[in-house]
């Protein structure tokens, strides 16, 4: 029975390498063949050190000695040294093979490698640890590949996060610099406006002071001119007053003289003729209005003469 199972497993493995596989199956088979380590030989033979496993998983120790296992007893009446071909002539004929085009079909035996149908029990017992090692190696490789992919994915995500963080920091730095630049421009603009306003106020103050000085100078000149004009008018008034006093004195003298003449004429009986001479001689000068203005400030001297 053990011989039959071993032969069937060997036949399936051999059939798996046939030409009826797809491209993906052929690539997977080639990768699997590359990862199969050599079968351990007897003590003293060369051994291949196990590949390092993933972190945290201890390596599987390889056997250092080849164990001798007695062959399993075959079916009754069949010697163990006899080839299994005589007893199982049609085992390989009943094994189907899967293809994408035709489904499960009988494999083409011209593509199957020729192997010895008789598998002794020692060889089977030797192959089982090797198969387990191959399975563990495949699982280890798958685990390492998954870890490698996870590590690469983690590194990729970390790199993306790092780049995103760098871009974010760069944008923040750019915004900060732009904000500082805007604040500096606003400060410089405010400072420029303040200086312009201060200069404008100083200019207006200077203009105001200049206008005040000019206005003060103008008022001073006007006052000086008024003083001079007032002084001139006072002088003219004094002159006119002197002339008036002189005229009054002259008229008073004339009046006194005419009164004396009038008294003398009255004594001689010539008063009417004298009044006519005094009051009506020279009408251009001695009109009633002229007499009022020049002589007695509104009083007609002829009236005084008439009263005498």
Secondary structure by P-SEA (a helix, b strand, c coil): caaaaaaaaaaaaaaaacccccaaaaaaaaaaaaacccccccccccccccccccccccccccccbbbbbcccccccccccccccccccccccccbbbbbcccccccccccccccccccccaaaaaaaaaaaaaaaaaaaaaaaaaaaaaaaaaaaaaaaaaaaaaaaaaaaaaaaaaaaaaaaaaaaaaaaaaaaaaaaaaaaaaaaaaaaaaaaaaaaaaaaaaaaaaaaaaaaaaaaaaaaaaaaaaaaaaaaaaaaaaaaaaaaacaaaaaaaaacccccccccaaaaaacccccccaaaaaaac
